[in-house]
Amino acid sequence: MNFDPIDLKILRELRNNARVPNKVLAARVGIAPSTCIARVRRLVEGKAISGFYAEFNPQGVGVHAQAMVCLRMSKHDRAEIDSFRKHVLARDEVVSFFHVSGQDDFMLHVAVRDVEHLREFILNALSVRPEIVHIETRIIFEERRNPGFPVYAEGRTG
């Protein structure tokens, strides 16, 4: 799927506000509402858009501490990796799961009520796993992010 200039405008607008009404989105990108809804549908069907989500204010939902947790495994067995991934993704505390290169094997972005909750999560959900041999936790003091992903003019092929 390749993106034309209108597709790129639509993606950028939705990245900034996925709740924008179709009529407003169409006006912003300079096309008819019926054309706009068809293009958004095509972007979803083409997997350029994988979903529409609400972004939460951490404190508003009881999250007062966040951390990045770096983990190292004893061995890199596919079954153990799959089992560990399933285990951590089932935990409410895990915001994001990253399988990474380098000294560590995984990084988890976790959101918890407070530092005591973080401690309990690490002790009860991570340190009990026999395949994990090293855990390093970094408290997040501040989080700022750009909404969504960058949208590149060349799109993707396939």
JOMODA-V874329 format. One record per helix or strand. SS is the DSSP state (H for helix, E for strand). FROM is the first residue (numbers start at 1). TO is the last residue. If there is no record, write none. Layout:
BEGIN
SS & FROM & TO
SS & FROM & TO
END
This chain:
BEGIN
H & 5 & 16
H & 22 & 29
H & 33 & 45
H & 58 & 61
E & 65 & 73
H & 78 & 89
E & 94 & 99
E & 106 & 112
H & 115 & 126
E & 132 & 140
END
